[in-house]
Amino acid sequence: PKHGYAITRDVAEQAGVQLGPGTLYGAIRRLEDRGLIAALPPEERRRPYRLTAAGERVLTETATRMRRVADLGLTRLAAGQEPA
């Protein structure tokens, strides 16, 4: 579970992307609407969110697809092939 500011820091550190509040909270809202995350009780002024079971499934499927694409790209680069 993480609150918005912690999510923003993680994205900046891990992906090198600085999210603005409108981007982050818009995404949080869409994820909540789709049932992929759930808000937890507030901690002082911050509201943490956690993945739901559906969110874990979707994240696993998406990360697996992304891994396949990355592996394919790396294989083609190593072999000196041009992308199709």
MDAnalysis code that builds the backbone (N, CA, C; Angstrom):
import MDAnalysis as mda
import numpy as np

u = mda.Universe.empty(252, n_residues=84, atom_resindex=np.repeat(np.arange(84), 3), trajectory=True)
u.add_TopologyAttr("name", ["N", "CA", "C"] * 84)
u.add_TopologyAttr("resid", np.arange(1, 85))
u.add_TopologyAttr("resname", ["PRO", "LYS", "HIS", "GLY", "TYR", "ALA", "ILE", "THR", "ARG", "ASP", "VAL", "ALA", "GLU", "GLN", "ALA", "GLY", "VAL", "GLN", "LEU", "GLY", "PRO", "GLY", "THR", "LEU", "TYR", "GLY", "ALA", "ILE", "ARG", "ARG", "LEU", "GLU", "ASP", "ARG", "GLY", "LEU", "ILE", "ALA", "ALA", "LEU", "PRO", "PRO", "GLU", "GLU", "ARG", "ARG", "ARG", "PRO", "TYR", "ARG", "LEU", "THR", "ALA", "ALA", "GLY", "GLU", "ARG", "VAL", "LEU", "THR", "GLU", "THR", "ALA", "THR", "ARG", "MET", "ARG", "ARG", "VAL", "ALA", "ASP", "LEU", "GLY", "LEU", "THR", "ARG", "LEU", "ALA", "ALA", "GLY", "GLN", "GLU", "PRO", "ALA"])
u.atoms.positions = np.array([
    [0.828, -1.209, 0.000],
    [0.000, 0.000, 0.000],
    [0.867, 1.266, 0.000],
    [0.490, 2.225, -0.838],
    [1.214, 3.492, -0.920],
    [0.235, 4.625, -1.158],
    [0.595, 5.788, -0.664],
    [-0.194, 6.992, -0.923],
    [0.368, 7.687, -2.162],
    [-0.337, 8.687, -2.656],
    [0.009, 9.344, -3.906],
    [1.438, 9.849, -3.982],
    [1.908, 10.528, -2.939],
    [3.265, 11.073, -2.977],
    [4.298, 9.953, -3.082],
    [4.101, 8.860, -2.347],
    [5.031, 7.723, -2.402],
    [5.013, 7.078, -3.791],
    [3.843, 7.011, -4.410],
    [3.744, 6.462, -5.761],
    [4.525, 7.359, -6.730],
    [4.339, 8.675, -6.603],
    [5.049, 9.628, -7.463],
    [6.560, 9.471, -7.320],
    [7.039, 9.332, -6.091],
    [8.486, 9.148, -5.852],
    [8.982, 7.857, -6.485],
    [8.232, 6.773, -6.305],
    [8.626, 5.482, -6.881],
    [8.714, 5.555, -8.406],
    [7.720, 6.162, -9.032],
    [7.721, 6.278, -10.491],
    [8.933, 7.100, -10.938],
    [9.217, 8.188, -10.250],
    [10.365, 9.028, -10.613],
    [11.676, 8.256, -10.465],
    [11.821, 7.521, -9.369],
    [13.061, 6.774, -9.122],
    [13.214, 5.588, -10.069],
    [12.151, 4.852, -10.299],
    [12.239, 3.621, -11.078],
    [12.137, 3.843, -12.585],
    [11.317, 4.812, -13.005],
    [11.082, 5.006, -14.440],
    [11.677, 6.304, -14.972],
    [12.118, 7.164, -14.055],
    [12.676, 8.428, -14.498],
    [11.643, 9.384, -15.062],
    [10.391, 9.220, -14.635],
    [9.291, 10.050, -15.126],
    [8.704, 10.811, -13.941],
    [8.547, 12.122, -14.119],
    [7.967, 12.955, -13.067],
    [6.480, 13.133, -13.352],
    [5.626, 12.544, -12.531],
    [4.179, 12.648, -12.720],
    [3.647, 13.896, -12.036],
    [2.773, 14.586, -12.719],
    [2.080, 15.708, -12.101],
    [0.865, 15.195, -11.348],
    [0.345, 15.994, -10.409],
    [-0.817, 15.548, -9.624],
    [-2.015, 15.161, -10.487],
    [-2.271, 15.904, -11.555],
    [-3.414, 15.572, -12.416],
    [-3.248, 14.228, -13.093],
    [-2.030, 13.927, -13.490],
    [-1.757, 12.644, -14.131],
    [-1.919, 11.512, -13.133],
    [-1.296, 11.651, -11.977],
    [-1.333, 10.595, -10.966],
    [-2.755, 10.350, -10.471],
    [-3.419, 11.397, -10.032],
    [-4.729, 11.181, -9.424],
    [-5.789, 10.812, -10.456],
    [-5.600, 11.225, -11.701],
    [-6.487, 10.754, -12.777],
    [-6.326, 9.251, -12.977],
    [-5.066, 8.793, -12.965],
    [-4.804, 7.361, -13.114],
    [-5.345, 6.583, -11.920],
    [-5.145, 7.114, -10.722],
    [-5.665, 6.443, -9.515],
    [-7.180, 6.301, -9.624],
    [-7.839, 7.342, -10.054],
    [-9.301, 7.306, -10.176],
    [-9.740, 6.226, -11.174],
    [-9.056, 6.175, -12.328],
    [-9.416, 5.164, -13.337],
    [-9.160, 3.754, -12.812],
    [-8.050, 3.558, -12.111],
    [-7.748, 2.237, -11.546],
    [-8.792, 1.839, -10.499],
    [-9.206, 2.799, -9.679],
    [-10.271, 2.525, -8.694],
    [-11.576, 2.172, -9.399],
    [-11.921, 2.958, -10.417],
    [-13.173, 2.717, -11.152],
    [-13.189, 1.328, -11.780],
    [-12.027, 0.840, -12.201],
    [-11.932, -0.490, -12.818],
    [-11.787, -1.596, -11.770],
    [-11.710, -1.237, -10.501],
    [-11.597, -2.235, -9.440],
    [-10.209, -2.841, -9.317],
    [-9.188, -2.135, -9.843],
    [-7.837, -2.678, -9.819],
    [-7.052, -2.248, -8.581],
    [-7.473, -1.153, -7.950],
    [-6.901, -0.722, -6.674],
    [-8.046, -0.332, -5.753],
    [-7.747, -0.280, -4.476],
    [-8.746, 0.133, -3.486],
    [-8.090, 1.081, -2.498],
    [-8.835, 2.098, -2.120],
    [-8.347, 3.047, -1.125],
    [-8.442, 2.411, 0.250],
    [-7.434, 2.657, 1.061],
    [-7.420, 2.211, 2.448],
    [-7.803, 3.392, 3.330],
    [-8.054, 3.163, 4.614],
    [-8.362, 4.289, 5.493],
    [-7.206, 5.297, 5.504],
    [-7.534, 6.585, 5.584],
    [-6.491, 7.615, 5.568],
    [-5.503, 7.458, 6.724],
    [-4.269, 7.846, 6.445],
    [-3.219, 7.922, 7.470],
    [-2.845, 9.385, 7.572],
    [-3.324, 10.033, 8.613],
    [-3.192, 11.484, 8.758],
    [-3.841, 12.131, 7.545],
    [-3.083, 12.885, 6.726],
    [-3.688, 13.557, 5.565],
    [-3.558, 12.731, 4.299],
    [-2.912, 11.598, 4.359],
    [-2.646, 10.804, 3.167],
    [-3.575, 9.591, 3.090],
    [-3.958, 9.260, 1.869],
    [-4.802, 8.080, 1.646],
    [-3.994, 7.063, 0.853],
    [-3.669, 5.938, 1.483],
    [-2.951, 4.897, 0.742],
    [-3.914, 4.067, -0.113],
    [-3.331, 3.436, -1.123],
    [-4.073, 2.561, -2.024],
    [-3.353, 1.227, -2.076],
    [-4.109, 0.176, -2.368],
    [-3.516, -1.151, -2.503],
    [-4.090, -1.815, -3.737],
    [-3.319, -2.747, -4.286],
    [-3.822, -3.535, -5.407],
    [-4.918, -4.470, -4.918],
    [-5.912, -4.664, -5.730],
    [-6.932, -5.683, -5.439],
    [-6.465, -6.985, -6.091],
    [-7.190, -8.055, -5.861],
    [-6.864, -9.329, -6.511],
    [-6.953, -9.173, -8.029],
    [-7.971, -8.471, -8.506],
    [-8.102, -8.225, -9.949],
    [-6.927, -7.393, -10.449],
    [-6.500, -6.418, -9.667],
    [-5.361, -5.590, -10.034],
    [-4.081, -6.399, -10.127],
    [-3.900, -7.329, -9.205],
    [-2.716, -8.203, -9.262],
    [-2.727, -9.058, -10.523],
    [-3.902, -9.580, -10.888],
    [-4.004, -10.395, -12.110],
    [-3.661, -9.566, -13.343],
    [-4.254, -8.383, -13.439],
    [-4.016, -7.524, -14.604],
    [-2.555, -7.091, -14.652],
    [-1.982, -6.744, -13.522],
    [-0.576, -6.338, -13.479],
    [0.338, -7.485, -13.892],
    [0.057, -8.675, -13.422],
    [0.854, -9.846, -13.805],
    [0.764, -10.097, -15.302],
    [-0.445, -10.053, -15.852],
    [-0.632, -10.269, -17.294],
    [0.088, -9.196, -18.109],
    [-0.029, -7.952, -17.697],
    [0.597, -6.845, -18.418],
    [2.115, -6.933, -18.346],
    [2.650, -7.198, -17.169],
    [4.104, -7.306, -17.016],
    [4.654, -8.481, -17.816],
    [3.906, -9.572, -17.880],
    [4.332, -10.736, -18.660],
    [4.371, -10.390, -20.147],
    [3.335, -9.695, -20.644],
    [3.328, -9.252, -22.054],
    [4.502, -8.316, -22.329],
    [4.749, -7.393, -21.414],
    [5.850, -6.447, -21.589],
    [7.199, -7.173, -21.601],
    [7.334, -8.176, -20.760],
    [8.572, -8.961, -20.736],
    [8.781, -9.667, -22.071],
    [7.699, -10.259, -22.632],
    [7.824, -10.947, -23.926],
    [8.275, -9.981, -25.025],
    [7.696, -8.785, -25.037],
    [8.075, -7.786, -26.040],
    [9.531, -7.376, -25.847],
    [9.934, -7.124, -24.597],
    [11.324, -6.737, -24.322],
    [12.282, -7.859, -24.700],
    [11.943, -9.090, -24.353],
    [12.806, -10.227, -24.699],
    [12.946, -10.366, -26.214],
    [11.847, -10.214, -26.938],
    [11.890, -10.299, -28.393],
    [12.793, -9.206, -28.964],
    [12.628, -8.001, -28.483],
    [13.458, -6.897, -28.953],
    [14.932, -7.129, -28.671],
    [15.245, -7.581, -27.476],
    [16.642, -7.846, -27.123],
    [17.221, -8.986, -27.958],
    [16.416, -10.006, -28.215],
    [16.873, -11.125, -29.045],
    [17.182, -10.644, -30.457],
    [16.288, -9.842, -31.019],
    [16.506, -9.326, -32.372],
    [17.712, -8.405, -32.432],
    [17.887, -7.583, -31.417],
    [19.053, -6.693, -31.400],
    [20.342, -7.501, -31.322],
    [20.338, -8.530, -30.494],
    [21.535, -9.364, -30.341],
    [21.864, -10.103, -31.637],
    [20.841, -10.467, -32.396],
    [21.039, -11.201, -33.628],
    [21.305, -10.262, -34.817],
    [21.178, -8.966, -34.588],
    [21.419, -8.008, -35.658],
    [20.289, -7.917, -36.668],
    [19.105, -8.382, -36.280],
    [17.961, -8.333, -37.178],
    [17.292, -6.964, -37.095],
    [16.691, -6.577, -38.195],
    [15.905, -5.352, -38.189],
    [14.481, -5.691, -37.760],
    [13.830, -4.785, -37.028],
    [12.449, -5.048, -36.608],
    [11.537, -5.232, -37.812],
    [10.550, -6.085, -37.645],
    [9.588, -6.342, -38.736],
    [8.619, -5.194, -38.856],
])
